[in-house]
Amino acid sequence: MGLLDSFGMLVSSIIAAIVMLVFAILSFFFTVFIVQIGAGLAGYSPAGDFVVLSAAILSASAIMAGASPMSSLSGLPDTDSRSQ
């Protein structure tokens, strides 16, 4: 049973990584669209490489911020079951 459980955890980790990668790519495409529309509304016409650069910075910072544990900053007690 131990080997089967380990294999199941490996498969679920791989599936989770693939899903996270898909969501990161979708987030990047959406951010490129938002940056392009925002620049157009402001009257700017930036080159494509600057649009992609700014979208990459925004997407990466959003992904890193979502992955960081912010419960210590809120002052609320940790409700994670592992800490009990």
C-alpha positions as CSV (number, residue, x, y, z in Angstrom):
1,M,0.0,0.0,0.0
2,G,2.9,2.4,0.7
3,L,4.2,2.3,-2.8
4,L,0.7,2.8,-4.3
5,D,0.1,5.8,-2.0
6,S,3.4,7.3,-3.0
7,F,2.6,6.8,-6.7
8,G,-0.8,8.4,-6.2
9,M,0.8,11.4,-4.5
10,L,3.3,11.7,-7.3
11,V,0.5,11.7,-9.9
12,S,-1.5,14.2,-8.0
13,S,1.5,16.5,-7.7
14,I,2.2,16.3,-11.5
15,I,-1.4,17.1,-12.2
16,A,-1.4,20.0,-9.8
17,A,1.8,21.4,-11.4
18,I,0.3,21.1,-14.9
19,V,-2.9,22.9,-13.8
20,M,-0.9,25.6,-12.1
21,L,1.2,26.1,-15.3
22,V,-2.0,26.3,-17.4
23,F,-3.4,29.0,-15.0
24,A,-0.1,30.9,-15.1
25,I,-0.2,31.0,-18.9
26,L,-3.8,32.1,-19.0
27,S,-3.0,34.8,-16.4
28,F,-0.1,36.0,-18.6
29,F,-2.3,36.2,-21.7
30,F,-5.0,38.1,-19.7
31,T,-2.4,40.5,-18.3
32,V,-1.0,41.1,-21.8
33,F,-4.5,42.0,-23.0
34,I,-5.0,44.3,-20.0
35,V,-1.7,46.1,-20.4
36,Q,-2.4,46.6,-24.2
37,I,-5.8,48.0,-23.6
38,G,-4.6,50.2,-20.7
39,A,-1.8,51.6,-22.8
40,G,-4.3,52.3,-25.6
41,L,-6.7,54.1,-23.3
42,A,-3.8,56.2,-22.0
43,G,-2.9,57.2,-25.5
44,Y,0.3,55.2,-25.7
45,S,1.4,52.7,-28.3
46,P,4.2,50.7,-26.7
47,A,6.2,48.2,-28.7
48,G,5.2,44.6,-28.2
49,D,8.3,43.7,-26.2
50,F,7.5,46.3,-23.6
51,V,3.9,45.0,-23.3
52,V,5.2,41.5,-22.8
53,L,7.8,42.6,-20.3
54,S,5.3,44.5,-18.2
55,A,2.8,41.7,-18.4
56,A,5.5,39.2,-17.3
57,I,6.5,41.3,-14.4
58,L,2.8,41.8,-13.3
59,S,2.0,38.1,-13.7
60,A,5.1,36.9,-11.9
61,S,4.5,39.2,-9.0
62,A,0.9,38.1,-8.8
63,I,1.9,34.4,-8.8
64,M,4.6,35.0,-6.1
65,A,2.2,37.0,-4.0
66,G,-0.4,34.3,-4.2
67,A,2.1,31.7,-3.1
68,S,3.4,33.6,-0.1
69,P,1.8,32.9,3.3
70,M,0.3,36.2,4.4
71,S,-1.5,34.9,7.5
72,S,1.4,36.2,9.7
73,L,0.8,39.7,8.5
74,S,-3.0,39.7,9.3
75,G,-2.6,39.1,13.0
76,L,-5.1,36.3,12.8
77,P,-4.3,32.9,14.4
78,D,-3.1,30.2,12.1
79,T,-5.9,27.8,11.4
80,D,-3.8,25.2,9.6
81,S,-4.4,21.7,10.9
82,R,-0.7,20.9,10.8
83,S,0.1,23.6,13.5
84,Q,-2.2,22.0,16.1
